[in-house]
């Protein structure tokens, strides 16, 4: 495990996937119940370190 400097890290990739759905019920009129889906998500962020390049400026 190489220690990274926080200032040298950049986001290489970021994506969101579907997570588990929690199923809940809400009371409705006439004694009925309707289902409510409480959706969740998995957030993935991949970071990489930047190599400092010397002498590339004008």
N, C-alpha and C positions, 0 to 999 in steps of 0.2 A: 504494500500500500504506500504509494508515493504521496507525500503531503503536497497539497496544492495551495497556491495563493489565491484567495477569493477574487482579487482584482484581475487575475489572468483567465478566469473561467468565462466561457460564453455558452449560450444555449445552442446546442447542435441540433436537437430534435425535440419536439413537444407534440404530444397527441393525447386524445381523450378516448377511452373505451367505455363501453356500457358496463355498469356494475350490476349488482343484484337489485332486484325490484322488491320493495316491501309492499305487500298487499294489505290495505286497510279498508274499512267499511265506514260509510257515512249514512246516518239515518235519513230517510226520505219520507215523504207524505204517505199516508195510508198504511203505515207499518212496514213499508218496504225498506230495503237497504241497497245502496249502490256501492260498487267497488271503486276504490281510489288507488291508483298505482303511484307510490312514492319512489321515483327513480333515483338511482345513485350513479356515480361514475368513478372510473379509475383515471387519475391524471398521471401521466408519465412525462418527466422532463429529463432529457439526457444532456449533460454538459460536457464540454471538452476544454482542455487548456489551450491557450493560444501561444504559439512560439513567437517571441519577439524577434523581428527582423531588423538588422542594423543597416543603415546607409541607404534605405529605400526612399528617402524624402528628397524633394527638390529644393 
